[in-house]
Amino acid sequence: MDTNKKIVHISLNSLFTDGWSYQDQLLTKYHKKMGMEVTDITSHWINDDKGNVVWDDRNEYVNADGVKVIRLSMKGKDEFTKKLKRFVGLAETLEKEQPDILFLHSVSFQDITVVVDYVKKHPEVVLYADNHADFSNSATNWISKNILHKIVWKHYAKKLIPYTTKFYGVMPARVDFLREVYGLPAEKLELLVMGVDDDEVPKALAPETRLEIRKQYGIAEDDILIITGGKIDMAKRQTVTLMKTINKLANPKIKLIVFGSVVDELKDAVQEQCSDNCQYIGWIDSNRTLEYYGSADLVVFPGRHSVFWEQVVGIGKPMICKYWNGTTHVDLGGNVKFLYEDTEEELEKVITSVLNSPEEYNNMKQIAETKGMKAFSYSQIANQSMGLI
């Protein structure tokens, strides 16, 4: 494939926030690095530094990655209309940009009709689409599952079938969702994992970064540092169980750092578990999360999946994760241990089995470094997304 092409990403169903490390931002960045001319069409809604949804009033600009960003206004003001995702000027914007390749981030928005009309008119355009929905974050009640997804979004997704080269699910569960809920053909489905920004890995793993973070929180170089983090909500309430487990171990050489926002329902429980062994450090700059994980010896995610799972594999760290059907792609042959119960007893057993066996720990680390850092690198993911590997 000739990479001297113009590719337009459409991120109308997500918040395209410059500098964040989600699929939209990193695929556009690495498509630009491949030599493509890259545009992302998105909405005016973004996340601020603390994760709040705010309005970006810019209509068009070039971001730090050299990607042209075009922000469109949404049609309609009421909540129902907003759910359907129709935007002002999408057809005109596509005609103006004249892409060789289109990449849709989501197959569940009403303006898919605009995209289909465009590729019908321009049959030389190559179309890809990805999916970030599964049964853990979508179709979580009867109306959403049986009306919104199995009727409305299935109708729009199926319109894409004749024109789409590949439909990507970013986890196995999300490939399954495309097939089982939207009825998309298996031969057009493929796993395209999320991963880590290659450019950020050296700093995250630099010895001086490790020393700086450990010194800041009173962690000795020979302490075993476990880190967990992200948005701690009721789907990740097992973070409190993890803190209880570390406190129960009462080993002065095993330390836990927890970072991220905490929902009101869990704030008291988190604070109650803070101790010499467990520190909750609050929200950290999103640009530094990878450095914190890089300073750890072991990363534990005892609750629901987040994008941090793939990023941690991508920097070569051994992990302990909650088992969820369709999320075991992070295990490349032994770098991950899974949790099947939400109990202190299981957490204690798995953590101690890893930390008390240098052979087992080193095997997990070796697999993470030799396989994980390659498979979850965005330079590789970007090539795969274009069918180059």
C-alpha positions as CSV (number, residue, x, y, z in Angstrom):
1,M,0.0,0.0,0.0
2,D,1.2,3.5,-0.9
3,T,1.3,5.4,2.4
4,N,1.6,8.8,0.6
5,K,-2.2,9.1,0.9
6,K,-4.7,11.4,2.5
7,I,-6.6,9.7,5.4
8,V,-9.6,11.3,7.2
9,H,-10.5,9.9,10.6
10,I,-14.1,10.5,11.8
11,S,-14.3,10.7,15.6
12,L,-17.8,12.1,16.0
13,N,-18.8,9.5,18.5
14,S,-15.9,10.2,20.9
15,L,-14.1,13.1,22.5
16,F,-11.0,13.9,20.5
17,T,-8.8,15.5,23.1
18,D,-5.3,16.5,21.9
19,G,-2.5,14.9,23.8
20,W,-4.6,12.1,25.2
21,S,-3.5,8.5,24.6
22,Y,-6.7,6.9,23.1
23,Q,-7.1,5.2,19.8
24,D,-8.3,8.3,17.9
25,Q,-5.3,10.4,18.9
26,L,-2.6,7.8,18.5
27,L,-3.8,6.3,15.2
28,T,-3.9,9.7,13.7
29,K,-0.4,10.5,15.1
30,Y,1.1,7.3,13.8
31,H,-0.6,7.5,10.4
32,K,1.0,10.9,10.1
33,K,4.4,9.4,11.0
34,M,3.8,6.8,8.2
35,G,3.8,9.7,5.7
36,M,0.1,10.2,5.3
37,E,-1.7,13.5,5.2
38,V,-4.1,13.2,8.2
39,T,-7.3,14.9,9.2
40,D,-9.6,14.1,12.1
41,I,-13.2,15.3,11.9
42,T,-14.7,15.5,15.4
43,S,-17.0,17.4,17.7
44,H,-16.3,20.5,19.8
45,W,-16.5,18.4,23.0
46,I,-13.2,17.5,24.7
47,N,-11.9,16.5,28.1
48,D,-10.1,19.0,30.3
49,D,-7.0,18.0,32.4
50,K,-9.2,16.6,35.1
51,G,-11.4,14.5,32.7
52,N,-14.4,16.9,32.7
53,V,-16.2,17.4,29.4
54,V,-15.8,21.0,28.1
55,W,-16.3,22.9,24.9
56,D,-13.4,23.7,22.5
57,D,-14.5,26.6,20.3
58,R,-11.9,26.1,17.6
59,N,-13.3,25.1,14.2
60,E,-10.1,24.0,12.5
61,Y,-6.4,23.9,13.4
62,V,-3.3,21.6,13.2
63,N,-2.3,19.9,16.4
64,A,1.1,19.1,17.8
65,D,1.2,15.8,15.9
66,G,0.7,17.6,12.5
67,V,-2.9,16.4,12.3
68,K,-5.5,18.7,10.9
69,V,-8.5,18.8,13.3
70,I,-11.9,19.9,12.1
71,R,-14.5,20.4,14.8
72,L,-18.2,20.3,13.8
73,S,-21.3,21.4,15.7
74,M,-23.9,18.8,16.6
75,K,-27.5,19.1,15.2
76,G,-30.2,19.2,17.8
77,K,-30.3,20.2,21.4
78,D,-32.3,17.6,23.3
79,E,-30.8,14.4,24.7
80,F,-32.5,12.1,22.3
81,T,-31.3,14.0,19.2
82,K,-27.8,14.1,20.7
83,K,-27.7,10.3,21.0
84,L,-28.3,10.0,17.3
85,K,-25.1,11.9,16.5
86,R,-25.8,14.1,13.5
87,F,-23.4,17.0,12.7
88,V,-23.5,20.2,10.7
89,G,-21.5,20.1,7.5
90,L,-20.1,16.6,7.5
91,A,-20.9,16.0,3.8
92,E,-19.4,19.3,2.8
93,T,-16.3,18.7,4.9
94,L,-15.7,15.3,3.3
95,E,-16.1,16.8,-0.2
96,K,-13.6,19.5,0.7
97,E,-11.0,17.1,2.3
98,Q,-11.2,14.5,-0.6
99,P,-9.7,11.5,1.3
100,D,-8.2,8.5,-0.2
101,I,-8.9,6.5,3.0
102,L,-11.7,7.0,5.6
103,F,-11.4,5.6,9.1
104,L,-14.5,5.6,11.3
105,H,-14.1,5.5,15.1
106,S,-17.5,3.8,15.8
107,V,-20.2,2.3,13.7
108,S,-23.0,3.6,15.9
109,F,-23.9,7.1,14.8
110,Q,-26.6,8.4,12.5
111,D,-24.3,10.3,10.2
112,I,-23.1,6.9,8.8
113,T,-25.6,7.7,6.1
114,V,-23.5,10.7,5.1
115,V,-20.4,8.5,5.0
116,V,-22.2,5.8,2.9
117,D,-23.4,8.5,0.4
118,Y,-19.8,9.8,0.1
119,V,-18.2,6.4,-0.6
120,K,-21.0,5.6,-3.1
121,K,-20.1,8.8,-4.9
122,H,-16.4,8.1,-4.6
123,P,-16.0,4.3,-4.9
124,E,-12.2,4.6,-5.0
125,V,-12.1,5.6,-1.3
126,V,-11.0,2.8,1.1
127,L,-13.1,2.6,4.2
128,Y,-12.2,1.1,7.7
129,A,-14.1,1.3,10.9
130,D,-13.4,0.4,14.5
131,N,-15.6,-0.4,17.5
132,H,-15.2,0.4,21.2
133,A,-18.5,-1.0,22.4
134,D,-19.0,-4.3,24.3
135,F,-21.4,-5.6,26.9
136,S,-19.4,-4.0,29.8
137,N,-19.9,-0.4,28.6
138,S,-22.9,-0.6,26.2
139,A,-26.2,-2.3,25.9
140,T,-26.4,-2.4,29.7
141,N,-30.2,-2.3,30.0
142,W,-33.1,-3.8,28.0
143,I,-33.9,-0.6,26.0
144,S,-30.2,0.0,25.1
145,K,-29.6,-3.6,24.1
146,N,-32.8,-4.4,22.3
147,I,-33.8,-1.1,20.8
148,L,-30.8,1.2,20.5
149,H,-28.1,-1.4,19.6
150,K,-30.0,-4.4,18.1
151,I,-32.3,-2.2,16.0
152,V,-31.1,1.4,15.6
153,W,-27.3,1.0,15.5
154,K,-27.4,-2.4,13.8
155,H,-29.4,-0.7,11.0
156,Y,-26.7,1.9,10.5
157,A,-23.7,-0.5,10.9
158,K,-25.1,-2.9,8.3
159,K,-25.2,0.0,5.8
160,L,-21.4,0.0,5.9
161,I,-20.9,-3.7,5.0
162,P,-20.6,-3.3,1.1
163,Y,-18.1,-0.5,1.4
164,T,-15.9,-1.3,4.4
165,T,-12.6,-3.2,4.0
166,K,-12.3,-4.1,7.6
167,F,-14.3,-3.6,10.8
168,Y,-11.9,-3.6,13.8
169,G,-12.8,-4.4,17.4
170,V,-10.3,-3.0,19.8
171,M,-10.7,-6.0,22.1
172,P,-11.9,-9.6,21.4
173,A,-15.2,-8.7,23.3
174,R,-15.7,-5.8,20.9
175,V,-15.1,-8.0,17.8
176,D,-17.8,-10.3,19.2
177,F,-20.1,-7.4,19.7
178,L,-19.9,-6.4,16.1
179,R,-20.7,-10.0,15.0
180,E,-23.3,-10.9,17.6
181,V,-25.2,-7.6,18.1
182,Y,-24.8,-5.9,14.7
183,G,-24.7,-9.0,12.6
184,L,-21.5,-8.0,10.7
185,P,-19.8,-10.7,8.6
186,A,-17.0,-12.6,10.4
187,E,-14.7,-12.4,7.3
188,K,-14.6,-8.6,7.6
189,L,-13.9,-8.5,11.3
190,E,-10.5,-8.3,12.9
191,L,-8.9,-7.5,16.3
192,L,-7.0,-4.2,16.3
193,V,-5.7,-3.6,19.8
194,M,-5.2,-0.4,21.6
195,G,-1.7,0.2,22.8
196,V,1.0,2.6,23.9
197,D,2.6,5.6,22.3
198,D,6.1,4.5,21.2
199,D,7.5,8.0,21.8
200,E,6.6,7.9,25.5
201,V,8.1,4.5,26.3
202,P,11.8,5.6,26.8
203,K,11.0,8.2,29.4
204,A,8.5,6.0,31.2
205,L,11.1,3.3,31.6
206,A,14.1,5.6,32.2
207,P,15.9,4.8,35.5
208,E,15.8,8.5,36.5
209,T,12.0,8.6,36.1
210,R,11.7,5.5,38.4
211,L,14.0,7.1,41.0
212,E,12.2,10.5,40.9
213,I,8.7,9.0,41.4
214,R,9.8,6.6,44.1
215,K,11.7,9.4,46.0
216,Q,8.7,11.6,45.8
217,Y,6.5,9.1,47.6
218,G,9.1,7.6,50.0
219,I,9.5,4.4,48.1
220,A,13.0,2.8,48.4
221,E,14.8,1.4,45.4
222,D,14.6,-2.1,46.8
223,D,10.9,-1.8,47.8
224,I,8.4,-3.7,45.6
225,L,6.1,-1.1,44.2
226,I,2.6,-2.0,43.0
227,I,0.6,0.6,41.2
228,T,-3.0,0.8,40.1
229,G,-4.8,3.8,38.8
230,G,-7.5,5.4,36.6
231,K,-11.1,6.4,37.2
232,I,-12.1,4.6,40.4
233,D,-15.8,4.1,40.2
234,M,-18.2,1.4,41.3
235,A,-17.1,-0.8,38.4
236,K,-13.6,-0.6,40.0
237,R,-14.5,-0.7,43.6
238,Q,-12.1,-3.7,43.9
239,T,-9.4,-1.1,44.3
240,V,-10.4,-0.8,47.9
241,T,-10.1,-4.6,48.2
242,L,-6.6,-4.3,46.8
243,M,-5.7,-1.7,49.4
244,K,-7.0,-3.9,52.2
245,T,-5.0,-6.8,50.9
246,I,-1.7,-4.9,50.9
247,N,-2.4,-3.6,54.4
248,K,-3.2,-7.2,55.5
249,L,0.2,-8.4,54.1
250,A,1.8,-5.8,56.4
251,N,5.1,-6.3,54.6
252,P,7.1,-3.1,54.9
253,K,8.9,-3.8,51.6
254,I,5.6,-4.1,49.6
255,K,4.1,-0.7,48.7
256,L,1.0,0.3,46.8
257,I,0.3,3.6,45.1
258,V,-3.2,4.3,43.9
259,F,-3.9,7.3,41.6
260,G,-6.9,8.7,39.8
261,S,-10.3,10.2,40.6
262,V,-12.6,8.5,43.1
263,V,-16.4,8.6,43.0
264,D,-18.1,10.0,46.1
265,E,-19.4,6.6,47.1
266,L,-15.8,5.2,47.5
267,K,-13.9,8.2,48.9
268,D,-14.3,7.3,52.6
269,A,-13.4,3.7,51.9
270,V,-10.2,4.7,50.0
271,Q,-9.1,7.1,52.7
272,E,-9.7,4.5,55.4
273,Q,-7.1,2.2,53.8
274,C,-4.4,4.8,53.4
275,S,-1.3,3.8,55.5
276,D,2.4,3.5,55.4
277,N,2.0,0.7,52.9
278,C,-0.9,2.2,50.8
279,Q,-0.9,5.7,49.4
280,Y,-3.7,7.3,47.5
281,I,-2.1,10.3,45.6
282,G,-5.2,11.6,43.8
283,W,-5.4,12.8,40.2
284,I,-2.1,13.0,38.3
285,D,-1.4,14.7,35.0
286,S,-2.6,12.4,32.2
287,N,0.7,13.0,30.4
288,R,2.5,11.3,33.3
289,T,0.5,8.2,33.9
290,L,2.8,6.0,31.8
291,E,5.8,7.2,33.9
292,Y,4.0,6.2,37.1
293,Y,3.3,2.7,35.7
294,G,6.9,2.6,34.5
295,S,8.2,3.1,38.1
296,A,6.3,0.0,39.2
297,D,7.5,-3.6,39.7
298,L,4.0,-5.0,39.3
299,V,0.7,-3.4,38.1
300,V,-2.6,-4.6,39.4
301,F,-6.0,-3.9,37.9
302,P,-8.6,-5.7,40.1
303,G,-11.7,-4.1,38.4
304,R,-13.2,-3.4,35.0
305,H,-11.0,-3.0,31.9
306,S,-9.5,0.3,31.0
307,V,-7.2,1.5,28.3
308,F,-4.3,1.4,30.8
309,W,-4.2,-2.4,30.6
310,E,-2.9,-2.3,27.0
311,Q,-0.5,0.6,27.8
312,V,1.0,-1.3,30.7
313,V,1.6,-4.4,28.5
314,G,3.1,-2.0,26.0
315,I,5.8,-0.8,28.4
316,G,6.7,-4.4,29.4
317,K,5.2,-4.6,32.9
318,P,3.9,-7.8,34.4
319,M,0.2,-7.4,35.5
320,I,-2.5,-8.9,37.6
321,C,-6.0,-8.2,36.1
322,K,-9.6,-9.1,36.8
323,Y,-10.8,-11.7,34.3
324,W,-13.4,-10.5,31.9
325,N,-14.6,-12.6,29.0
326,G,-13.2,-11.0,25.8
327,T,-10.3,-9.1,27.4
328,T,-7.6,-11.8,27.7
329,H,-5.8,-10.4,24.7
330,V,-3.4,-8.7,27.1
331,D,-2.0,-12.1,28.1
332,L,0.7,-13.1,25.5
333,G,1.6,-16.3,27.1
334,G,2.2,-15.6,30.8
335,N,2.8,-11.9,31.4
336,V,-0.6,-11.6,33.1
337,K,-2.3,-13.4,36.0
338,F,-6.0,-13.2,36.2
339,L,-8.4,-12.7,39.1
340,Y,-11.7,-14.6,39.1
341,E,-13.1,-13.6,42.5
342,D,-13.5,-10.2,44.1
343,T,-11.9,-11.3,47.4
344,E,-9.0,-10.3,49.6
345,E,-8.1,-14.0,49.9
346,E,-7.6,-14.4,46.1
347,L,-5.7,-11.2,45.7
348,E,-3.4,-12.1,48.6
349,K,-2.8,-15.6,47.1
350,V,-2.1,-14.3,43.6
351,I,0.1,-11.4,44.6
352,T,2.2,-13.5,47.1
353,S,2.6,-16.3,44.5
354,V,4.1,-13.8,42.1
355,L,6.2,-11.8,44.5
356,N,7.5,-14.9,46.4
357,S,8.7,-16.6,43.3
358,P,11.5,-14.8,41.5
359,E,11.3,-17.4,38.7
360,E,7.6,-16.8,38.1
361,Y,7.9,-13.0,38.3
362,N,10.9,-12.9,36.0
363,N,9.1,-15.1,33.5
364,M,6.1,-12.7,33.5
365,K,8.4,-9.8,33.0
366,Q,10.4,-11.4,30.2
367,I,7.2,-12.2,28.2
368,A,5.9,-8.7,28.8
369,E,9.1,-7.1,27.5
370,T,9.8,-9.4,24.5
371,K,6.2,-9.8,23.3
372,G,4.1,-7.1,24.9
373,M,6.2,-4.2,23.9
374,K,6.0,-5.2,20.3
375,A,2.4,-6.3,20.0
376,F,1.0,-3.2,21.8
377,S,3.2,-0.6,20.1
378,Y,1.2,2.0,18.1
379,S,3.7,2.0,15.3
380,Q,2.8,-1.6,14.7
381,I,-0.9,-1.1,15.3
382,A,-1.0,1.8,12.8
383,N,0.6,-0.4,10.1
384,Q,-1.9,-3.2,10.9
385,S,-4.8,-0.8,10.7
386,M,-3.9,-0.1,7.0
387,G,-3.5,-3.8,6.2
388,L,0.3,-3.6,6.0
389,I,1.1,-6.4,8.5
